[in-house]
Amino acid sequence: MTESPLEAWTYESRPIKLYSICLVKNEDDVITQTLSHAAGHCEKIFVLDNGSTDRTWELVRSLSQVNPQIVPFPQTFESFRESLRAIVYYEVGAELSEDDWWLILDADEFLAEDPQPIIRQAVREGADVIRAWQISFGFTEEDLRAWEEGRDSRYKPIFERRRYYRIDWQEKRMFPNRRDLLWGNTIVPASLKKTCTRRILNRHYPLRDPEQMQKRLLARFGHPTCFRHVTSPDWRHVIRDSRKLVYYRDGDPWRFTLSALARYYTRRFGQRLKKKYSRMVGNWDGSISGGRDRAGILNPGQTVTEQVTTVTDKSR
Protein backbone atom coordinates (compact mmCIF):
# COMPACT_ATOMS: atom_id res chain seq x y z
CA MET A 1 0.00 0.00 0.00
CA THR A 2 1.35 3.38 -1.03
CA GLU A 3 1.76 5.88 1.81
CA SER A 4 -0.24 9.08 1.61
CA PRO A 5 1.44 12.49 1.11
CA LEU A 6 0.60 13.28 4.74
CA GLU A 7 2.33 10.08 5.95
CA ALA A 8 5.38 10.84 3.80
CA TRP A 9 5.54 14.41 5.12
CA THR A 10 5.21 13.20 8.71
CA TYR A 11 8.10 10.74 8.25
CA GLU A 12 10.30 13.38 6.62
CA SER A 13 9.58 15.94 9.33
CA ARG A 14 10.08 13.84 12.45
CA PRO A 15 13.66 13.36 13.75
CA ILE A 16 15.33 10.02 13.09
CA LYS A 17 16.44 8.56 16.40
CA LEU A 18 20.21 8.40 16.73
CA TYR A 19 21.92 6.24 19.36
CA SER A 20 25.61 6.33 20.17
CA ILE A 21 28.28 3.88 21.32
CA CYS A 22 31.13 5.63 23.12
CA LEU A 23 34.15 3.47 24.01
CA VAL A 24 36.30 5.30 26.56
CA LYS A 25 39.51 4.97 28.55
CA ASN A 26 41.30 7.62 30.60
CA GLU A 27 39.66 10.70 29.09
CA ASP A 28 38.69 12.53 32.28
CA ASP A 29 39.84 15.91 30.95
CA VAL A 30 37.28 15.92 28.13
CA ILE A 31 34.63 13.21 28.64
CA THR A 32 32.12 15.53 30.35
CA GLN A 33 32.23 17.93 27.39
CA THR A 34 31.98 15.09 24.86
CA LEU A 35 28.91 13.45 26.38
CA SER A 36 27.13 16.74 27.06
CA HIS A 37 27.62 17.77 23.44
CA ALA A 38 26.51 14.38 22.08
CA ALA A 39 23.32 14.57 24.13
CA GLY A 40 22.21 17.35 21.81
CA HIS A 41 22.08 14.88 18.90
CA CYS A 42 21.46 11.44 20.43
CA GLU A 43 18.54 9.72 22.13
CA LYS A 44 20.93 7.66 24.23
CA ILE A 45 24.72 7.46 24.55
CA PHE A 46 25.87 4.03 25.69
CA VAL A 47 29.27 4.36 27.35
CA LEU A 48 31.59 1.36 27.58
CA ASP A 49 34.64 2.01 29.76
CA ASN A 50 37.70 -0.05 28.81
CA GLY A 51 39.42 -0.04 32.21
CA SER A 52 40.00 3.64 32.98
CA THR A 53 42.42 4.32 35.83
CA ASP A 54 41.66 8.04 36.13
CA ARG A 55 38.30 9.72 36.95
CA THR A 56 36.65 8.92 33.60
CA TRP A 57 34.36 6.17 34.89
CA GLU A 58 33.43 8.20 37.97
CA LEU A 59 32.49 11.17 35.79
CA VAL A 60 30.43 9.03 33.39
CA ARG A 61 28.41 7.57 36.26
CA SER A 62 27.90 10.99 37.82
CA LEU A 63 26.66 12.42 34.51
CA SER A 64 24.24 9.52 34.09
CA GLN A 65 22.62 10.45 37.40
CA VAL A 66 21.60 13.87 36.08
CA ASN A 67 21.18 13.04 32.39
CA PRO A 68 19.23 9.85 31.53
CA GLN A 69 20.49 10.02 27.94
CA ILE A 70 23.89 8.83 29.21
CA VAL A 71 23.83 5.09 29.90
CA PRO A 72 26.94 3.47 31.45
CA PHE A 73 27.62 -0.15 30.50
CA PRO A 74 29.59 -2.41 32.86
CA GLN A 75 33.32 -1.79 32.61
CA THR A 76 35.46 -4.19 30.60
CA PHE A 77 39.16 -4.68 31.31
CA GLU A 78 39.95 -6.64 28.16
CA SER A 79 42.69 -5.50 25.80
CA PHE A 80 41.40 -2.85 23.40
CA ARG A 81 39.77 -4.02 20.16
CA GLU A 82 37.50 -2.13 17.80
CA SER A 83 34.99 -4.98 18.16
CA LEU A 84 34.38 -4.21 21.85
CA ARG A 85 31.66 -1.86 20.63
CA ALA A 86 29.73 -4.90 19.41
CA ILE A 87 29.00 -5.79 23.04
CA VAL A 88 26.74 -2.75 23.27
CA TYR A 89 25.32 -3.11 19.77
CA TYR A 90 24.12 -6.70 20.12
CA GLU A 91 22.64 -6.12 23.55
CA VAL A 92 20.76 -2.94 22.70
CA GLY A 93 20.10 -3.13 18.97
CA ALA A 94 17.44 -5.83 19.19
CA GLU A 95 15.27 -3.47 21.25
CA LEU A 96 15.43 -0.64 18.70
CA SER A 97 13.59 0.02 15.45
CA GLU A 98 15.18 -0.51 12.04
CA ASP A 99 14.39 3.16 11.37
CA ASP A 100 16.91 4.11 14.08
CA TRP A 101 20.58 4.90 13.42
CA TRP A 102 23.85 4.48 15.30
CA LEU A 103 26.76 6.87 15.80
CA ILE A 104 30.23 5.61 16.73
CA LEU A 105 31.61 8.27 19.04
CA ASP A 106 35.13 8.42 20.43
CA ALA A 107 35.60 10.10 23.80
CA ASP A 108 37.40 13.06 22.20
CA GLU A 109 34.97 13.74 19.34
CA PHE A 110 32.19 16.25 18.69
CA LEU A 111 29.89 16.30 15.67
CA ALA A 112 30.44 19.60 13.88
CA GLU A 113 27.01 19.68 12.21
CA ASP A 114 23.45 18.43 12.56
CA PRO A 115 23.39 14.73 11.56
CA GLN A 116 19.67 14.65 10.68
CA PRO A 117 19.86 16.00 7.08
CA ILE A 118 22.75 13.65 6.29
CA ILE A 119 20.97 10.60 7.71
CA ARG A 120 17.88 11.48 5.64
CA GLN A 121 20.01 11.74 2.52
CA ALA A 122 21.49 8.32 3.27
CA VAL A 123 17.97 6.88 3.62
CA ARG A 124 16.92 8.39 0.29
CA GLU A 125 20.02 6.95 -1.40
CA GLY A 126 19.53 3.52 0.16
CA ALA A 127 22.96 3.87 1.80
CA ASP A 128 23.80 1.97 4.98
CA VAL A 129 26.90 3.82 6.17
CA ILE A 130 27.92 7.46 6.55
CA ARG A 131 31.58 8.43 6.60
CA ALA A 132 32.95 11.37 8.61
CA TRP A 133 35.63 13.83 7.64
CA GLN A 134 37.77 14.05 10.77
CA ILE A 135 38.62 17.64 11.70
CA SER A 136 41.77 16.78 13.61
CA PHE A 137 42.89 19.43 16.08
CA GLY A 138 46.57 19.29 16.96
CA PHE A 139 48.82 20.45 19.76
CA THR A 140 51.25 22.97 18.30
CA GLU A 141 54.30 24.91 19.44
CA GLU A 142 51.92 27.83 20.11
CA ASP A 143 49.82 25.64 22.41
CA LEU A 144 52.94 24.41 24.18
CA ARG A 145 54.04 27.97 24.83
CA ALA A 146 50.62 28.83 26.29
CA TRP A 147 50.74 25.69 28.47
CA GLU A 148 54.20 26.47 29.80
CA GLU A 149 53.30 30.10 30.49
CA GLY A 150 50.15 29.17 32.39
CA ARG A 151 47.75 30.64 29.81
CA ASP A 152 46.15 27.26 29.09
CA SER A 153 43.89 25.42 31.53
CA ARG A 154 41.70 22.32 31.53
CA TYR A 155 38.98 24.45 33.07
CA LYS A 156 38.47 26.05 29.66
CA PRO A 157 36.30 24.33 27.01
CA ILE A 158 38.33 22.28 24.56
CA PHE A 159 36.84 24.34 21.69
CA GLU A 160 38.66 27.36 23.11
CA ARG A 161 41.90 25.59 24.02
CA ARG A 162 42.73 23.98 20.67
CA ARG A 163 42.35 26.01 17.49
CA TYR A 164 44.77 24.54 14.92
CA TYR A 165 43.43 21.77 12.70
CA ARG A 166 43.60 19.92 9.44
CA ILE A 167 41.03 17.70 7.69
CA ASP A 168 42.99 14.74 6.37
CA TRP A 169 41.12 11.56 7.23
CA GLN A 170 37.73 9.85 6.91
CA GLU A 171 36.21 7.10 9.03
CA LYS A 172 32.88 5.26 8.97
CA ARG A 173 30.79 6.67 11.78
CA MET A 174 27.01 6.19 11.32
CA PHE A 175 24.86 3.26 10.19
CA PRO A 176 21.24 2.05 10.51
CA ASN A 177 20.11 -0.38 13.17
CA ARG A 178 19.79 -3.80 11.52
CA ARG A 179 19.37 -7.11 13.33
CA ASP A 180 21.31 -9.02 10.66
CA LEU A 181 24.48 -6.88 10.67
CA LEU A 182 27.75 -8.74 11.22
CA TRP A 183 30.50 -7.04 13.20
CA GLY A 184 34.17 -7.83 12.62
CA ASN A 185 37.18 -6.29 14.36
CA THR A 186 36.27 -2.97 12.76
CA ILE A 187 34.96 0.36 13.99
CA VAL A 188 31.51 -0.32 12.46
CA PRO A 189 29.82 -3.58 11.33
CA ALA A 190 31.80 -5.23 8.56
CA SER A 191 28.74 -6.12 6.46
CA LEU A 192 27.81 -2.51 5.59
CA LYS A 193 27.94 -1.98 1.82
CA LYS A 194 26.73 1.33 0.38
CA THR A 195 28.27 4.63 1.50
CA CYS A 196 26.25 7.83 1.52
CA THR A 197 27.54 10.38 -1.00
CA ARG A 198 27.56 13.08 1.67
CA ARG A 199 30.03 13.09 4.57
CA ILE A 200 29.49 14.46 8.05
CA LEU A 201 32.05 16.73 9.70
CA ASN A 202 33.42 15.55 13.03
CA ARG A 203 35.71 17.49 15.40
CA HIS A 204 38.49 15.33 16.84
CA TYR A 205 40.76 16.38 19.74
CA PRO A 206 43.28 13.55 20.26
CA LEU A 207 46.12 15.86 21.42
CA ARG A 208 45.08 18.23 24.21
CA ASP A 209 48.00 18.88 26.58
CA PRO A 210 51.35 17.26 27.50
CA GLU A 211 49.94 15.27 30.44
CA GLN A 212 47.09 13.80 28.39
CA MET A 213 49.31 13.19 25.35
CA GLN A 214 51.89 11.28 27.39
CA LYS A 215 49.20 9.10 28.95
CA ARG A 216 47.64 8.44 25.54
CA LEU A 217 50.91 7.49 23.86
CA LEU A 218 52.07 5.21 26.69
CA ALA A 219 48.77 3.31 26.48
CA ARG A 220 49.09 2.86 22.70
CA PHE A 221 52.81 2.42 22.07
CA GLY A 222 53.69 -1.23 21.50
CA HIS A 223 50.08 -2.46 21.47
CA PRO A 224 50.13 -5.96 19.92
CA THR A 225 47.29 -5.44 17.42
CA CYS A 226 46.32 -1.76 17.23
CA PHE A 227 47.81 1.74 17.07
CA ARG A 228 50.73 0.82 14.80
CA HIS A 229 50.96 4.46 13.76
CA VAL A 230 52.23 5.30 17.27
CA THR A 231 56.00 5.03 16.85
CA SER A 232 57.16 6.72 20.06
CA PRO A 233 55.86 7.13 23.62
CA ASP A 234 57.31 10.68 23.80
CA TRP A 235 54.62 13.38 23.52
CA ARG A 236 57.13 15.84 22.06
CA HIS A 237 57.16 13.79 18.87
CA VAL A 238 53.52 14.66 18.12
CA ILE A 239 53.75 18.44 18.49
CA ARG A 240 52.54 19.93 15.20
CA ASP A 241 53.76 22.93 13.27
CA SER A 242 51.07 25.62 13.44
CA ARG A 243 52.18 27.01 10.06
CA LYS A 244 51.00 23.80 8.39
CA LEU A 245 47.55 23.85 9.99
CA VAL A 246 44.43 25.99 9.70
CA TYR A 247 43.56 28.32 12.58
CA TYR A 248 39.89 28.17 13.54
CA ARG A 249 37.94 31.21 14.69
CA ASP A 250 34.38 30.78 15.94
CA GLY A 251 31.98 30.94 13.01
CA ASP A 252 34.61 30.24 10.35
CA PRO A 253 33.73 27.73 7.62
CA TRP A 254 35.78 24.55 7.79
CA ARG A 255 38.66 24.58 5.32
CA PHE A 256 40.12 21.70 3.34
CA THR A 257 43.71 22.24 2.21
CA LEU A 258 45.42 20.65 -0.78
CA SER A 259 48.24 19.28 1.37
CA ALA A 260 45.84 17.61 3.80
CA LEU A 261 43.75 16.10 0.99
CA ALA A 262 46.91 14.84 -0.71
CA ARG A 263 47.92 13.22 2.58
CA TYR A 264 44.51 11.53 2.87
CA TYR A 265 44.37 10.16 -0.67
CA THR A 266 47.99 8.98 -0.52
CA ARG A 267 47.21 6.97 2.63
CA ARG A 268 44.02 5.58 1.11
CA PHE A 269 45.82 4.52 -2.07
CA GLY A 270 48.52 2.82 -0.01
CA GLN A 271 45.92 0.94 2.05
CA ARG A 272 44.15 -0.30 -1.07
CA LEU A 273 47.40 -1.52 -2.59
CA LYS A 274 48.27 -3.35 0.62
CA LYS A 275 44.81 -4.95 0.78
CA LYS A 276 44.99 -6.02 -2.87
CA TYR A 277 48.46 -7.49 -2.38
CA SER A 278 47.33 -9.41 0.71
CA ARG A 279 44.49 -10.95 -1.28
CA MET A 280 46.84 -11.95 -4.07
CA VAL A 281 49.21 -13.64 -1.63
CA GLY A 282 46.29 -15.34 0.11
CA ASN A 283 44.94 -16.71 -3.17
CA TRP A 284 48.40 -18.05 -3.99
CA ASP A 285 49.33 -19.82 -0.76
CA GLY A 286 45.91 -20.32 0.82
CA SER A 287 46.84 -18.42 3.98
CA ILE A 288 44.09 -15.83 3.65
CA SER A 289 40.49 -16.85 3.19
CA GLY A 290 37.82 -14.74 1.60
CA GLY A 291 35.17 -16.42 3.72
CA ARG A 292 33.28 -14.19 6.10
CA ASP A 293 33.64 -16.52 9.06
CA ARG A 294 37.45 -16.60 8.77
CA ALA A 295 37.61 -12.84 8.51
CA GLY A 296 36.59 -12.65 12.13
CA ILE A 297 33.09 -11.33 11.50
CA LEU A 298 30.72 -11.72 14.41
CA ASN A 299 27.45 -13.57 14.09
CA PRO A 300 24.47 -11.91 15.81
CA GLY A 301 23.24 -15.37 16.77
CA GLN A 302 26.25 -15.87 19.05
CA THR A 303 26.32 -14.85 22.68
CA VAL A 304 28.43 -11.82 23.58
CA THR A 305 31.08 -14.10 25.09
CA GLU A 306 31.20 -16.21 21.92
CA GLN A 307 31.40 -13.08 19.77
CA VAL A 308 34.34 -11.67 21.70
CA THR A 309 36.08 -15.05 21.73
CA THR A 310 35.62 -15.37 17.95
CA VAL A 311 37.47 -12.15 17.22
CA THR A 312 40.17 -12.84 19.81
CA ASP A 313 40.91 -16.32 18.48
CA LYS A 314 41.08 -15.17 14.88
CA SER A 315 43.38 -12.25 15.62
CA ARG A 316 46.05 -14.46 17.21
N, C-alpha and C positions, 0 to 999 in steps of 0.2 A: 504494500500500500504506500502510495506516494504521500510524503508529509506535506501539510498545508503551508502556504507562505508564512502564516503566523507561527507555526511550529518551527520552521526554518529560522525565522527572525529571533524567536526565543532562544534557540540553541546558540545562534551566533552572538547574541547579546549577553548571555550569562557567562561568568568566568569559568574557565576550565580549571578543575582542582589540580593543584601542583603539590606533590609531596617530595620531601628531600631526605636523602641519606647523607649524613655528615660523619665521616670517620676521622677521629681526632686523637692526637697524642701530644702532650706538653705544649699547648698553645694558650697558656693562661693570660698572656699579654694582649690577646686579640679575640679570643673566643666569644666573649660577651658581645662585642661589636658585631661579629659575624652572625651570630644567631639572632640578635635583635634586628639586624638588617634583613635577614632571610625571612623573618616572620612577616614582613611586609608583602611577600610574594607567595608564601607557602601555607597550605592548610596545616600541615604538621611537619616538623623537622625531627627525624629520628636520629639520635646521636649515639654512635657506637665508639666508646673510648677504648683505645688499644694499649692500655697499661700506662696511663700518664703517671708521672712521679712528681709533678708540680701541682698547682691548684686547679688545673683544667676540669677534672671530674667534679670537684667540689662546686665550682662555678656553674657547671652545666646543671647539676642537681638543684642548686639554689635558684637558677633562672626558671627551671621547670615548675617550681613552687608558685611563681608569680605569673608565668605565661604557659597556659596549657598547650600551646602550639609546639612547645619544646618537649620532646619525649625521650628521656634517657633509656637506652638499652643496657642490659647487664654488661659490665666491663669484660673484655677479653684480653688475655695476656699472651696470646699466640704471636709468633713472628709475623710481621706485616706482610700482607698479600693484598693485591687489588680485590681479590674475590671475597675478602671478609665482608664486603658490603652486601653480598648475597644472603648473609644471615638475616639481615633486616628485610631484604626484598621478599624472600620466600615466606617469611613469617607474617608480613603485613599485606603483601600484594594480593593474596587470595581474598581479603576482606574488602578490597577496593573495586571500583567500577573500571571497565575497560575504556571508559571515556577519560579517566584520570591519567595524569602524567607524573613522571619522576624527574627530579633534579639531583645530579651528583654534585655535592658541595664539599669542597675542602675547607678546613678550618680557617684558612686565611684568604677566602674568596668572597666577593660581593658582586652580584649581578649589577651590571652598569646600565641596564635598561629593562623595561617592562617585558616579561616573557610572554604575556598573553597573545599579542599580535603574531609573534613568531610561532608559537604553538599552533595557532589557528591556521597559519600558512602551511605548516607541516601537515595538518589534518587534510587541508584541501588538496595538497600534493600527493597524499597517500604515503608520506614519508614516516619512518618509524625511529628516526634519530636526528637530533639537532646538535651540531657542533658549535663550540664556543671559540671565538678569538680571545686568547688570553692576553689581557693588558697587564704585562708583568712589570711591577714597580720594583726598582732596584735600590740598593744602598750605595750611595756614591761618596766620593771624597768630600763633597759639600755636606752630606749628612753626617759623615764622620767628624768633620770639624764642629758642626753644631752639637753633636753628642759629647765631644770632648770639652767643649766650652760651656756645657750645661744649659744650652738653649733648646735641647730636645728632651722630651719627657714622655713616658708611657701614659701619663694622665691625659695627654692630648689624643684626639681621635686619629686613627691611622691615616685617614684621608688628608689630614693636615700635615702629618709627620713626613710622609713619603710622597714626593711630587714627580720624580723622574721615572719615565717608563719607556717601554718599547712594546710593540705588538708583533710578536714573531713566532707564535705557536698556536695551534688549534688542538682541541681535545673534544671528544664526544661527551656531552653533558646532560642531555635530556632525552627521554624516550617514553612511550606510552606504557601503561600498565597492561601486561598480557600474561595470562596464566601459563602459556606454553613457551615463554622465553627461556633460553638456556644460557647460563652464565659461566664463562670460563674465567681464567685468571687475568681478567681485563677490567678496566674501569667501569664499563657498562656491559650488559649482556652481549655475548659473542654472536648471537643469532640475529641481531639487527641488520637490516639490509639496505634500506633506501634512506639517503641523507637529504634533509631539507636543503633547498637551495639558498636559504637565508641563514646566516650565522647570528648567534647572540654574542654580545660583548660582555666580558667577565673580568672584573678587577681582581688581580692576584698580587698578594703581598708576602712573598716567601722570605724576603730579607728585610728585617725591621730594625734591628740594632745589634751591636756586637755580642751581647749576652745571648740573645735569641738565636743568632746565626751560628754561634759556636755550639750551642745545644743541638741545633738542627743538624749540623754537619757531622757531629760526633755520633748521632743516632743513625745516620745514613752511610757514613764512610765504611766500606768493607762489608756491607750487607751482602749475604750470599746470593740473593736472587734479584734484588731491586736496586735502584739508585746508582746504576753504574756510571752515570754522568758525574757523580761526586768523586773527584779525584784527589781531594785533600781535606783533612779535618780542620784546616786553619781558615778562620773566617776572613782573614785579610785577602785571601785568594779570590773572594767573590765580590770585592768592592768594585763597583762599576764606574766608568768614566762618564761624568755628567755631560760632557760635550757630545757623546755619541747617543744620548737619549733625548726624549722629548720632555719638556717641562710642562706640567699640567697646572693650569689656573682654573679655579671653579667656573663652570659654565663653558669652558673651551670644548670644541668638538674633538673627538678622538682622532689622532693622526697616525696614519700608516706611513712608514718611511721605506724607501727603496732598499736600503741596506737591511732592514729588518725582514722585509718580504723575501729578499734574496736568501737570507739566512734560513727562513722557514722552508722555502721550496728546495733548497739544497739538502736540508736534513730529510725532507720527505722523499726526495729522489733517492738518497742514499738508503733509506729504510726499505723502499720498494725493491731496489736492487738486491739488498741483503735477503729480503724475503723470497724473491724469485730464485736467487742462488741456492738458498736452503731447500727449496722445493726440488730444484734440479738434482741436488746431491741426494735428497731423500728418495727420489724416484730411481736413482742409480743404484744406491746400496741398500735400500729398504729400511733405512734407519728412521725415516720420518714418514708418518702415515697421514694421509689426508682425511682419515675417518674422524668424525666429530668426537666420538668417545675417547680416542687416543689424544685428541688435542686438549684434553682436560676440561671439557665443557660439562657444566653441572646439569643434572637432570632434575626437573622440579618434582619428580616423583620420589626422589631420595629424601631421607631425613637430613636435617642440617648437619649432623655429625658425619653422615656418609658423604654429603657434598663437600665439606671441608677436607675430609680424608682423601677424596678423589683427587682434588687439586694438589694436595700435599704430596701424595704418592707419585703423581705424574710429573711433578716438578723436580723430583730427586734425580 
